[in-house]
Amino acid sequence: MNRNFLPTAILAGLLLVACSSVGPQGATKTVAFIPGYQPKGGATTVTPQGYTASTQPIVVTLGETDATHMFIDMSQTFAGAGPVTFIVTNAGKQTHELVALATDTMAAEFPIVSFDGEPNRIDEDTAGVTNLGETGDLAPGQTTSLTIDMASGHYALVCNLQGHYAMGMHQDFWVTPKGSTPVAVSVGETDPTHMFIDLAQSYAPQGKVSFIVTNDGANVHELVALATDTMAAEFPIVSFDGEPNRIDEDAAGVTNVGETGDAPMTPGTSLMFTIDMASGHYALVCNLQGHYAMGMHQDFWVTGALV
């Protein structure tokens, strides 16, 4: 990295952030987005995104936790646009499969109907859904690879054997635009008076940055990216858009460069938005009434281009 991108003190701070915990107790879904996540008690290794090659395969494990619950675990839930390889292992005691569906529907929100003459499955042929590839049936202990050329957008990875989807075999998967740095974000609450924004990393190289945001809380939330020299925790709480207990996104020296959307995110939903970010400092906030005051603010740094 070019030493002239940021002062030494800031770079040291970024390294400290990269080594710190990514979430408070209770943010149980946050870890699913962190590269290197090992399910069921394994060690967690955080690999900074955007600073290293992102061509490594996605490791997928299929199986059951008990008689009525099944799982799809992934080493990470995003990849860059282009060929994506999934290394899939059936670690369970039953037959499983992995099916990749291009769709705007969240992975957990498909209606359970009949498909191919069998009940208790989801419809892979419904409008707005395209089956891009699948492993076929995997016997217990079997491993295979599946490579798919994936455009940027949202995908649902499922096991659609009879009854398996209903028992939990579904995961959202995001493909970022080519050359974009993915940053996973979890938003939510720790208790009635404290809320959080957790980042898999708090920095990226200048250029396109894709924020993959999941609402892991019980309330509606949003994520707003503000270009500003003001530290994220130092905004005065005023009125904004006629509502008290918010920060002023239109204040001098503040520019809203992107956000999750006009409507707040409901609990359990995910989305991705991509911003072309110049080097400098940004404040990531939730500016719904009262949420900033309860802790929903994080500093984010964009460094100079890689050489």
C-alpha positions in Angstrom: 0.0 0.0 0.0 1.3 3.5 -0.8 2.4 5.1 2.5 1.1 8.5 1.4 -2.6 7.5 1.3 -3.4 8.2 5.0 -1.4 9.5 8.0 0.3 6.8 10.1 -2.1 7.3 13.0 -5.1 6.7 10.9 -3.6 3.6 9.3 -2.8 2.3 12.8 -6.4 2.9 13.8 -7.6 1.0 10.8 -5.4 -2.0 11.7 -6.9 -1.9 15.3 -10.4 -1.9 13.8 -9.6 -4.8 11.6 -8.5 -6.8 14.6 -11.4 -5.9 16.8 -14.7 -7.7 17.4 -17.2 -7.2 14.7 -20.4 -7.3 16.8 -22.0 -7.0 20.2 -23.4 -9.9 22.0 -26.8 -10.7 20.5 -25.9 -9.9 16.8 -26.0 -13.5 16.0 -26.2 -13.2 12.2 -23.3 -10.8 11.8 -20.6 -13.5 11.6 -22.3 -15.1 8.6 -21.0 -12.3 6.4 -17.4 -12.3 7.6 -14.9 -13.9 5.2 -13.2 -16.9 6.9 -16.2 -17.6 9.2 -16.1 -21.2 10.5 -19.5 -22.4 11.7 -20.1 -24.3 14.9 -17.3 -22.8 17.0 -14.4 -22.6 14.6 -11.9 -19.8 14.5 -12.8 -16.6 12.7 -10.2 -15.0 10.4 -11.0 -11.6 8.9 -9.5 -10.9 5.4 -9.7 -7.3 4.4 -11.8 -7.0 1.3 -10.5 -5.0 -1.7 -6.9 -5.3 -0.7 -6.4 -9.0 -1.8 -7.5 -11.1 -4.7 -11.1 -12.3 -4.2 -11.1 -15.3 -6.5 -11.1 -17.9 -3.7 -13.9 -20.5 -3.8 -17.0 -20.2 -1.6 -16.9 -23.2 0.8 -20.4 -24.5 1.4 -21.5 -27.1 4.0 -24.9 -28.8 4.0 -26.5 -30.8 6.8 -28.9 -31.2 9.7 -28.8 -29.8 13.2 -31.6 -32.1 14.5 -34.6 -33.9 13.2 -36.5 -30.7 12.2 -33.7 -28.3 11.3 -31.2 -28.2 8.4 -28.6 -25.7 7.3 -26.5 -24.3 4.5 -23.3 -22.7 5.9 -21.0 -20.6 3.7 -17.5 -19.3 4.2 -18.8 -16.0 2.9 -22.1 -14.8 1.5 -20.8 -12.6 -1.3 -18.4 -12.7 -4.3 -17.4 -10.4 -7.2 -19.1 -10.6 -10.5 -17.8 -13.3 -12.8 -17.2 -17.0 -12.4 -17.9 -18.1 -8.8 -16.9 -21.5 -7.6 -18.8 -23.2 -4.8 -17.1 -26.2 -3.1 -20.0 -28.0 -1.6 -19.8 -30.8 1.0 -22.8 -32.8 2.4 -21.8 -33.1 6.1 -25.2 -34.5 7.0 -26.8 -37.9 7.3 -29.3 -37.2 4.5 -29.1 -36.5 0.8 -28.9 -32.7 0.1 -28.3 -30.4 -2.9 -27.4 -26.8 -3.6 -29.4 -24.8 -6.1 -28.5 -21.2 -7.1 -31.5 -19.0 -8.0 -31.1 -15.5 -9.5 -34.0 -13.6 -7.9 -35.0 -10.4 -6.1 -36.9 -12.5 -3.5 -35.1 -13.0 -0.2 -34.0 -16.6 0.3 -36.3 -17.1 3.3 -39.4 -15.6 1.6 -40.4 -18.1 -1.0 -43.9 -19.7 -0.7 -43.8 -23.4 -0.1 -45.9 -25.1 -2.8 -45.6 -28.1 -5.1 -42.8 -28.4 -7.6 -42.3 -31.2 -10.2 -45.2 -33.0 -8.7 -43.9 -33.0 -5.1 -45.3 -31.1 -2.2 -43.3 -29.1 0.3 -40.9 -27.5 -2.2 -40.4 -24.0 -3.7 -41.2 -23.2 -7.3 -37.9 -22.8 -9.2 -39.9 -21.9 -12.4 -41.9 -19.0 -10.9 -41.8 -15.5 -12.5 -38.6 -13.6 -11.5 -36.6 -16.7 -10.6 -33.9 -18.3 -12.8 -32.1 -21.5 -11.9 -28.4 -20.8 -12.8 -27.0 -24.1 -11.7 -27.1 -26.9 -9.1 -25.0 -29.7 -7.7 -27.6 -32.4 -8.1 -28.2 -34.8 -5.2 -25.2 -35.3 -2.9 -25.0 -38.4 -0.7 -23.8 -38.0 2.9 -20.0 -37.3 2.9 -19.9 -36.3 -0.8 -18.1 -33.2 -2.0 -18.4 -31.5 -5.4 -17.7 -28.2 -7.0 -20.1 -25.9 -8.9 -18.9 -22.9 -11.0 -21.4 -20.3 -12.2 -20.8 -17.1 -14.2 -22.7 -14.7 -11.9 -23.7 -11.1 -12.7 -24.0 -8.6 -9.9 -27.2 -8.8 -7.9 -29.0 -11.0 -5.4 -29.2 -14.8 -5.4 -31.0 -17.4 -3.2 -29.0 -20.6 -2.5 -31.3 -23.4 -1.4 -31.8 -27.1 -1.0 -35.1 -27.8 -2.7 -35.4 -31.5 -1.9 -38.8 -32.2 -0.4 -39.2 -30.5 3.0 -35.6 -29.3 3.2 -36.2 -25.6 2.4 -38.9 -25.5 5.1 -36.4 -26.8 7.6 -34.0 -24.0 7.0 -31.9 -24.7 3.9 -31.8 -21.3 2.4 -29.2 -18.5 2.3 -29.0 -15.1 0.6 -25.9 -14.6 -1.6 -24.8 -11.3 -3.1 -22.6 -10.7 -6.2 -21.0 -7.3 -6.2 -20.2 -5.3 -9.4 -16.9 -6.1 -11.0 -14.1 -4.3 -9.2 -16.2 -3.3 -6.2 -15.1 -3.8 -2.6 -17.8 -5.7 -0.6 -18.4 -4.5 3.0 -20.9 -6.5 5.1 -23.0 -4.5 7.5 -25.2 -5.6 10.3 -27.7 -3.2 11.9 -29.9 -3.8 15.0 -30.3 -3.4 18.7 -28.6 -4.7 21.8 -31.3 -3.6 24.3 -34.2 -1.1 24.4 -31.8 1.9 24.5 -28.8 0.8 22.5 -28.5 0.2 18.8 -25.6 -0.7 16.5 -24.0 -0.6 13.1 -21.4 -3.4 12.8 -19.0 -3.4 9.8 -16.9 -6.4 8.6 -14.3 -3.7 8.0 -14.2 0.1 8.3 -12.2 0.9 5.3 -11.9 0.3 1.5 -9.8 1.5 -1.4 -11.2 4.3 -3.4 -13.6 3.3 -6.2 -16.8 1.2 -6.0 -17.8 0.0 -2.6 -20.8 -2.4 -2.2 -22.4 -2.3 1.3 -24.3 -5.6 1.9 -26.7 -4.6 4.7 -28.7 -7.0 6.9 -31.2 -5.9 9.5 -30.5 -8.2 12.4 -32.7 -6.3 14.8 -36.4 -6.3 15.8 -37.0 -2.7 14.6 -36.8 -1.0 11.1 -33.4 0.5 10.3 -31.5 2.1 7.4 -27.9 2.9 6.5 -26.9 6.3 5.2 -23.4 7.1 3.9 -22.3 10.7 4.5 -19.2 12.2 3.1 -17.9 14.5 5.8 -14.9 15.6 7.9 -17.1 15.3 11.1 -16.5 12.1 13.1 -19.5 9.8 13.0 -20.2 10.2 16.7 -19.9 14.0 16.8 -23.0 15.3 14.9 -25.4 17.5 16.9 -28.8 16.0 17.3 -31.4 18.4 15.9 -34.5 18.2 13.8 -34.4 17.0 10.2 -37.2 16.8 7.7 -39.6 18.0 10.4 -38.7 15.3 12.9 -36.8 15.8 16.2 -34.0 13.6 17.5 -32.2 13.2 14.1 -29.0 14.6 12.6 -29.0 17.2 9.7 -27.9 15.4 6.5 -28.0 18.8 4.7 -25.6 20.6 7.0 -22.6 22.4 5.6 -19.8 20.0 4.8 -22.1 17.0 4.7 -23.1 15.1 1.5 -25.4 12.1 1.4 -23.6 9.8 -1.1 -25.9 6.8 -0.8 -28.4 4.9 1.4 -30.4 1.8 1.6 -33.5 3.4 0.2 -36.5 5.6 0.8 -38.3 2.9 2.9 -36.6 1.6 6.1 -35.4 -2.0 6.1 -37.8 -4.3 8.0 -36.3 -6.9 10.4 -34.6 -9.9 8.7 -34.2 -8.2 5.3 -31.0 -7.7 3.4 -30.0 -5.5 0.5 -26.9 -4.2 -1.3 -26.1 -0.8 -2.6 -23.0 0.3 -4.4 -21.3 3.8 -4.2 -18.3 5.1 -6.1 -16.4 6.6 -3.2 -13.5 9.0 -3.3 -10.7 8.8 -0.7 -11.5 10.4 2.6 -13.7 10.1 5.6 -17.4 9.0 5.7 -20.0 8.6 8.5 -22.3 5.7 8.2 -25.5 6.3 10.2 -29.0 5.2 10.7 -30.9 8.5 10.9 -34.4 7.3 11.7 -35.8 9.2 14.6 -33.8 8.5 17.8 -31.6 5.8 16.3 -28.4 7.9 15.9 -28.7 8.9 19.5 -28.8 5.2 20.5 -25.5 4.5 18.9 -26.1 3.9 15.2 -23.0 5.6 13.8 -19.7 4.3 12.5 -16.7 6.0 10.9 -15.6 4.7 7.5 -12.4 5.5 5.7 -11.6 5.3 1.9 -7.9 5.1 1.1 -6.1 6.0 -2.1 -6.1 3.6 -5.0 -4.0 0.4 -4.8 -0.8 0.2 -6.8 
